[in-house]
Amino acid sequence: MKRTFVLAGILVAALSSAQFSTGNLAVSRVSSSNNATNILANTGNAVFIDQYTTAGSLVNSTAIPVANFVISGTATSEGGLTRSLDGRFLTIYGYNGAFATSVTGTTSATLNRNVARIDGNGTVDLSTRLTDAQSGNNARSVLSNDGSQFWTVGGTGGVNYSLLGATTSTSINTAAPTNLRKLGAFGGSLYASSASGTSGVYSFGSLPTAGPVTPTLLFATGTGSSPYDFIFADANTVYVADDRTAVNGGGIQKWINNGGTWSLNYTLGLGAGARDLAYDAASNTLYAVTADDAQSAGVVTTNNRIVSIVDTGAAATATTIATASGNNLFRGIDFAPTPVPEPATMAVLGLGVAAMIRRRRSAK
């Protein structure tokens, strides 16, 4: 029993050093902390990944190196956060530069579009710097299946596919819509939301790595809608974040497929619109970044929130679990990636196992 306890102690110590804990929330936050004028500007701002418990307690923060990665402080479509399909990484899309005259107006050749990949130990990889993706407009969303392949979208260019460490990408679609907001996946297929042309959720088929692919409208979210993130609860249920004000239909929409026809079942009210989502299927709980933030000349006048809501029906009420503070705004949310023991830790564990086996053999 004593030998088993020693080995368990080594394992617990190794895992407790991880940056993220399974089941917690990861939230992307844009901050003016790197800006000498202390304003959220479109000239590049720092990004942090904050870890919260689902009750809203802040655990820690991971800074993405500001010398090589920024996003706009004013473009609310930027900064969405997505966990990889295998659960091991977080990804966020931005720009490879500390400061720029205008991040949204630059070409990707001049200011590379950068994929930030964060693993469960808090290690940030910024090696994927694209010279040919989402050029001249916002870098908005990135999806990865396993941390080595990436699909990116933004205000122009449609979907692009690239590999870890790449400088160039493959265009997936030139057919409209090419102005896309957020990427998601379900059942091995790639989807994206758009508020350009017919607002809604579009399908791009089975995680395409080459084009051309013609997007197929899965369902339209209606005239005047403003869809951002979306989550498939199952093949016939999709939650869509709409960032309009509450009185204009904003919140979390629940769309249901009945015999091939998609229809809006109801909208979960948050007292505000929503932009990014996370979903816990076991408890039927949604977590959202609200869209009730406001700025004046780059100074935040109203901070936005993280809310949780259990989908018990149209009358369900949301609970605020965290509020951004100072000149900071929340942008994206997903569940924390799964921590993986570092190679050195695995070596220590291996030595511990070997030592235990030797002791047992010598005791015989």
Buried (B, 14 or more C-beta within 10 A) or exposed (E): EEBEEEBEEBBEEBBEEBBBBEEBBBBBBBBBBBBEEBBBBBBBBBBBBBBBBBEBEEBEBBBBEBEBBBBBBBBBBBBBBBBBBEEBBBBBBBBBBBBBEEBBEBBBEEBBBBBBBBBBBBEBBBEBBBBBBBBBBBBBBBBBBEBEBBBBBBBBBBBBBBEBEBEEBBBBBEEBBBBBBBBBBBEEBBBBBBBEEBBBBBBBBEBBEEBEBEBEBBBBBBEEBBBBBBBBBEEEBBBBBBBBBBEEBBBBBBBBBEEEEBEBEBBBBBBBBBBBBBBBEEEEBBBBBBBBBEBEEBEBEBBBBBBBBBBEEEEBEBBEBBBBEEBBBBBBBBBBBBBBBBEEBEEBBEEBEEEBEEEEEEEE
